[in-house]
Amino acid sequence: MRKTNLSNIPISDRLLVSIPDFAAYCSSGRYTAEKIAAQAGAVVFIGGRKFVNMGIAREFLKDIAE
């Protein structure tokens, strides 16, 4: 399988992001990013990999910021 080059797609435009990318988006550590994603119900598993659904996570962050 070929590796996908995501370096030219901004994190905010991706549907799914990895936990380290989500942590960078939130300006937090990995543990906090995983907690936020779990509380939002935005965790998606594909194979053995864990991703965050950015649409759900963004809405959750917007709701708790108000």
N, C-alpha and C positions, 0 to 999 in steps of 0.2 A: 504494500500500500504506500502511496506517495504522501509525503508530509505536506500539509497545507501551509501556505505562507500567509499568515494573518498580520504581518507587521505593517501592511499598508491599510488595514481596516481599523478605524478607531474603536476602542472598547465600547463606547456608548452606542455604536451602530451594530454591534454583534448581538445575535439572539441568545447565544450561550457563551459563557466565558468560564475559564478555569478559576479555581479558588485563588491562586496567586494573582491573577489578573483582576479578580473582583476585590481582593484586598488592596491592590493599587488604586482601583477606582474609588474605594471608600476611604483611602488614606488611613488604613488600619493594618493590624497584623493579621496573620492567617487565622488564628483562633477566633478573633472577633468577627472576621469576614464569614467564617463558617457558622458562627452563632446567628449572625444577621440573616444569612441565607436560609438557615433552618427555621428561624422564627417567621420568615416571610413565606415559607413553603415553596421556595424557589429552587430547591436542590433537585437536579436531574442526574440520573446515573445512565451512562451509555457504556456498556461493557463493564469494565472495572474502573472507569474514570468518573469523577464527580465534577459536574458543571453547575453553574448558576444561571437560571433563566433571568436575563436582564430586565425584561418587561415587568415581571412580577416583582423583582427586587427593587426596581426604580419606583414603582407604585407604593411599595411598602415603606421605602425610605421617605417618600414624599408625604405619606400619611403620618408617620411618626414625627416628622419635622414640624408639623403644624401645631 
